[in-house]
Amino acid sequence: MALLSPRHGGSHAAMALLLACASACSEHRAPVPPVRPQVTAPAGRVKAPAVPSSWPATAAAPASGLVDVAVTPADIADLQARDLSIPLPGVWAATLTDTFGDARTKGAHEALDIPAPMRTPVLAVEDGVVAKLFTSQRGGLTVYQFDPASRYAYYYAHLDGYAPGLVEGQSLRRCQLVGYVGLTGNSPAGAPHLHLAIFKLEPTPHWWRGAPVNPYNVLRGSRPCSAGG
């Protein structure tokens, strides 16, 4: 606003009035809100896919709890008719001991322990496919093998090592090398053995779930691979 001083033709009274008006107008001017810098919200973290609650973190053997399958006498007869091979060369059925119901810290054993010297070859009990190579706290180095129809799984645990070049998805032939007897996992020191489990798979098969089958009942009439199995 331009003000007229006495030198430019204004009077002292008029000048005072204009100054008072300018002061009053400035006091009643609406305050200008401060400009806040725009902050971009950080991008959200990408969540990892949820792990199924039934997936084992350190499983030593297949879960035998709430599974959608049950073992029947027909299953035992089916497996016996396949004449599965004893997976250690030179081990005969008459020397096997039924350890299926033995107590363990996590419950029943639900497997067959076959003592053998360190690095004894472990051989596939029948044709099938390598479903999973897995290392766990209790089972140590393990192999899960599915039968050709994905109806049953064979679980070899406490291995000292895998067969050279063994991979998941690989086809297996009966008596093919899968690994070697060892002491991995919670195997007692100085007592190398093969921990062999058999379990019936669910209609949608998962390598970590199934209903346990007593291997001793299945292998009682079997022969070792070295004897033409």
C-alpha positions in Angstrom: 0.0 0.0 0.0 1.4 3.4 -1.0 1.3 6.1 1.8 1.2 9.9 1.2 3.7 11.8 3.3 3.2 15.5 4.0 5.9 16.1 1.3 3.7 14.3 -1.2 0.5 16.2 -0.3 -0.8 14.1 2.7 -1.6 15.4 6.2 -0.2 14.1 9.4 -3.7 12.9 10.5 -4.3 11.0 7.3 -1.0 9.4 7.4 -1.5 8.3 11.0 -4.9 6.8 10.1 -3.5 4.8 7.2 -0.7 3.5 9.4 -3.2 2.4 12.1 -5.3 0.6 9.4 -2.2 -1.2 8.0 -1.3 -2.3 11.5 -4.8 -3.6 12.3 -5.0 -5.5 8.9 -1.7 -7.2 9.5 -2.8 -8.4 13.0 -6.0 -10.0 11.6 -4.4 -11.7 8.6 -5.0 -15.4 8.5 -1.8 -17.2 9.5 -0.2 -19.2 6.7 0.3 -22.8 7.7 3.9 -24.0 7.6 4.9 -26.2 4.7 5.7 -29.6 5.9 8.1 -31.7 3.9 6.5 -34.7 2.2 7.6 -37.9 3.7 7.3 -41.1 1.7 6.3 -44.1 3.8 8.8 -46.9 3.7 7.9 -49.8 1.6 6.5 -52.7 3.5 8.6 -55.8 4.0 7.8 -58.8 1.8 6.8 -61.6 4.1 8.2 -65.0 3.6 5.6 -67.6 2.6 4.1 -69.3 5.6 5.6 -72.7 6.4 2.9 -75.4 6.8 2.4 -76.1 10.5 3.0 -79.8 9.9 6.4 -79.2 8.3 9.1 -80.6 10.5 11.9 -78.3 11.5 14.2 -81.1 12.8 12.2 -84.3 12.0 14.0 -87.6 12.6 11.2 -89.7 11.1 7.8 -89.1 9.4 5.1 -87.7 11.5 2.7 -90.4 12.5 0.1 -88.3 14.4 -3.0 -87.0 12.7 -2.6 -88.3 9.2 -5.3 -89.0 6.7 -4.4 -92.7 6.2 -4.3 -95.9 8.2 -2.2 -99.1 7.8 -4.3 -102.2 7.2 -3.5 -105.9 7.0 -3.8 -105.6 3.3 -0.9 -103.0 3.3 1.3 -105.5 5.2 0.4 -108.2 2.7 1.1 -105.9 -0.2 4.5 -105.0 1.1 5.4 -108.6 1.9 4.4 -109.7 -1.6 6.9 -107.2 -3.0 9.7 -109.2 -1.4 11.6 -106.0 -0.4 15.3 -106.4 -0.2 17.1 -106.0 3.1 19.0 -102.8 2.4 22.4 -103.9 3.9 24.5 -106.5 2.1 25.1 -109.7 4.0 22.3 -109.1 6.6 19.7 -111.9 6.7 16.2 -111.7 8.1 17.0 -114.1 10.9 19.4 -111.6 12.4 17.0 -108.7 12.6 15.5 -107.6 15.9 12.1 -105.9 16.1 12.8 -102.4 17.5 9.6 -100.8 16.2 7.9 -100.5 19.6 11.0 -99.5 21.6 10.7 -96.4 23.7 12.4 -93.2 22.6 12.5 -89.7 24.1 10.0 -88.5 21.6 7.7 -91.6 21.8 7.8 -95.0 20.1 10.7 -95.8 17.8 8.5 -96.8 14.9 11.5 -98.0 12.9 13.9 -100.9 12.5 17.6 -100.5 13.6 20.0 -102.7 11.8 23.6 -102.6 13.2 26.4 -102.5 10.7 30.0 -101.3 10.4 30.6 -97.7 9.5 30.4 -97.0 5.7 28.5 -100.2 5.0 26.6 -99.6 1.7 22.9 -98.8 2.2 20.9 -100.1 -0.8 17.3 -99.3 -2.0 14.8 -101.9 -0.8 12.9 -101.7 -4.2 12.5 -99.5 -7.3 11.3 -95.9 -6.7 12.4 -92.3 -6.6 14.4 -90.1 -4.3 11.6 -87.9 -2.8 13.8 -85.9 -0.4 17.4 -85.6 0.9 17.1 -84.2 4.4 19.4 -83.4 7.3 17.8 -83.3 10.8 18.9 -83.0 14.4 17.7 -86.5 15.3 17.9 -88.4 12.0 21.1 -86.8 10.8 21.7 -87.4 7.1 18.6 -89.0 5.6 17.0 -90.2 2.4 13.3 -90.5 1.7 12.4 -92.8 -1.1 8.9 -93.2 -2.6 7.8 -96.5 -4.2 6.8 -96.3 -7.9 3.2 -95.6 -7.1 3.9 -93.0 -4.3 1.9 -95.3 -2.0 4.7 -96.0 0.5 7.9 -94.3 1.6 11.2 -95.8 2.8 13.3 -93.7 5.2 17.0 -94.3 5.6 18.6 -92.4 8.5 21.9 -91.8 10.4 23.8 -92.0 7.1 27.5 -91.1 7.0 27.1 -89.9 3.4 25.0 -90.1 0.2 25.8 -92.2 -2.9 27.9 -90.1 -5.3 25.6 -87.9 -7.4 22.4 -88.7 -5.6 19.7 -86.0 -6.1 16.1 -85.5 -5.4 13.8 -86.7 -8.1 16.3 -89.4 -9.2 14.9 -92.8 -10.2 16.2 -95.7 -8.1 16.4 -99.4 -8.9 16.2 -102.1 -6.3 19.6 -102.6 -4.6 21.0 -99.3 -6.0 23.3 -97.5 -3.6 21.7 -94.6 -1.7 24.2 -94.0 1.0 26.4 -95.4 3.8 25.8 -96.5 7.4 26.9 -93.8 9.8 26.5 -92.1 13.2 24.9 -88.8 12.3 22.0 -87.3 14.2 21.3 -88.7 17.6 22.8 -92.1 16.9 24.6 -93.4 20.0 28.4 -93.0 19.8 30.2 -96.2 18.8 27.0 -97.9 17.6 26.7 -97.3 13.8 23.5 -98.6 12.4 20.8 -98.0 9.7 17.5 -96.6 11.0 15.0 -97.9 8.5 11.4 -96.7 8.6 8.5 -97.5 6.3 5.3 -95.4 6.2 2.1 -95.4 4.2 1.6 -92.1 2.4 -1.5 -90.0 2.3 -3.6 -89.7 -0.9 -1.7 -86.5 -1.6 1.8 -87.7 -0.6 4.1 -85.6 1.5 7.6 -86.9 2.3 7.3 -85.8 6.0 3.9 -87.4 6.8 2.5 -90.9 6.9 1.3 -93.9 8.9 4.1 -96.0 10.2 4.5 -99.6 9.1 6.7 -102.1 11.1 9.6 -102.9 8.8 10.4 -106.1 10.8 7.0 -107.6 9.8 7.6 -106.7 6.2 11.2 -108.0 6.0 10.9 -111.3 7.9 11.0 -113.3 4.7 13.3 -111.0 2.7 16.9 -111.5 1.5 19.8 -109.1 1.4 20.7 -107.6 -2.0 24.0 -109.5 -2.1 21.9 -112.7 -2.1 20.1 -111.9 -5.3 17.5 -109.4 -3.9 
